[in-house]
Amino acid sequence: MKIENRSDNTNINPHLNRVQDAAERSESKEPTPAREASADRVELSGAARALQQARQLLAASPEVRLEKVTELKSLIQKGAYNVRGEAVAAKMLGQGLFDQLV
């Protein structure tokens, strides 16, 4: 069985990058009394904040869970790895819905 990362985040990456760049620029500027009155302001929507947080969590998580891979390899070698078709189908449908939302 071959598993590939099929998620296509190219649609949201430019938007996230723009939002993050704007946030970084606004954080790096030192507010001065004269500037505060006319300073530009950026407010992130709830969805943008959620996407930003999800992106940070994803970046912090490892790509491969070695303990899970080791456990599965052991079960496969012993011939004790049994998969319920319903569980696989549910995960596939869940991933499909997630991909449509993102």
C-alpha positions as CSV (number, residue, x, y, z in Angstrom):
1,M,0.0,0.0,0.0
2,K,1.4,3.4,-1.0
3,I,0.2,6.5,0.9
4,E,0.9,9.9,-0.5
5,N,0.3,13.4,0.8
6,R,-2.4,14.5,-1.6
7,S,-3.4,17.6,0.2
8,D,-3.1,20.7,-2.1
9,N,-2.5,23.7,0.0
10,T,-1.4,25.9,-2.9
11,N,-4.7,27.7,-2.9
12,I,-4.4,29.0,0.7
13,N,-0.6,29.4,1.0
14,P,-0.5,32.8,-0.8
15,H,-3.2,34.1,1.4
16,L,-1.6,32.8,4.6
17,N,1.8,34.2,3.5
18,R,0.2,37.6,2.9
19,V,-1.5,37.6,6.3
20,Q,1.6,36.5,8.1
21,D,3.8,39.0,6.2
22,A,1.4,41.8,7.2
23,A,1.4,40.6,10.8
24,E,5.2,40.4,10.9
25,R,5.5,43.9,9.4
26,S,3.1,45.4,11.9
27,E,4.9,43.7,14.8
28,S,8.4,44.9,13.7
29,K,7.4,48.6,13.6
30,E,7.9,50.6,16.7
31,P,4.8,52.7,17.2
32,T,5.6,56.4,17.7
33,P,3.1,59.0,19.0
34,A,2.9,60.7,15.7
35,R,2.4,57.5,13.8
36,E,-0.2,55.9,16.1
37,A,-3.0,58.2,14.9
38,S,-2.4,57.3,11.2
39,A,-1.0,53.8,11.5
40,D,-2.4,51.1,9.4
41,R,-4.2,48.3,11.1
42,V,-4.6,44.6,10.3
43,E,-7.2,42.5,11.8
44,L,-7.3,38.8,11.1
45,S,-10.7,37.0,10.8
46,G,-11.4,34.1,12.9
47,A,-10.9,31.7,10.0
48,A,-7.5,33.3,9.2
49,R,-6.4,32.9,12.8
50,A,-7.6,29.3,12.8
51,L,-5.6,28.6,9.6
52,Q,-2.6,30.3,11.0
53,Q,-2.7,28.3,14.2
54,A,-3.3,25.0,12.2
55,R,-0.3,25.9,10.1
56,Q,1.9,26.5,13.2
57,L,0.8,23.2,14.7
58,L,1.4,21.3,11.5
59,A,4.9,22.8,11.2
60,A,5.7,21.8,14.8
61,S,4.5,18.2,14.4
62,P,6.8,15.5,13.0
63,E,6.1,14.2,9.5
64,V,6.6,10.6,10.5
65,R,5.5,9.1,13.8
66,L,8.4,6.6,14.2
67,E,6.7,4.8,17.1
68,K,3.6,4.1,15.0
69,V,5.7,3.0,12.0
70,T,7.7,0.6,14.2
71,E,4.6,-0.8,15.7
72,L,2.9,-1.4,12.4
73,K,6.1,-2.9,10.8
74,S,6.2,-5.4,13.7
75,L,2.5,-6.3,13.3
76,I,2.9,-6.8,9.6
77,Q,6.0,-9.0,9.9
78,K,4.1,-11.2,12.5
79,G,1.1,-11.4,10.2
80,A,-1.0,-9.9,13.0
81,Y,-2.0,-6.7,11.2
82,N,-5.7,-6.7,10.5
83,V,-7.5,-3.8,9.0
84,R,-11.2,-3.2,9.3
85,G,-12.5,-2.0,5.9
86,E,-15.0,0.2,7.6
87,A,-12.3,2.1,9.5
88,V,-10.3,2.6,6.3
89,A,-13.3,3.9,4.4
90,A,-14.3,6.3,7.3
91,K,-10.8,7.7,7.3
92,M,-10.7,8.1,3.5
93,L,-14.1,9.9,3.5
94,G,-13.0,12.1,6.5
95,Q,-9.8,13.1,4.7
96,G,-11.8,13.8,1.5
97,L,-14.2,16.1,3.4
98,F,-11.2,17.8,5.1
99,D,-9.5,18.4,1.7
100,Q,-12.7,20.0,0.3
101,L,-13.0,22.3,3.3
102,V,-9.3,23.4,3.0
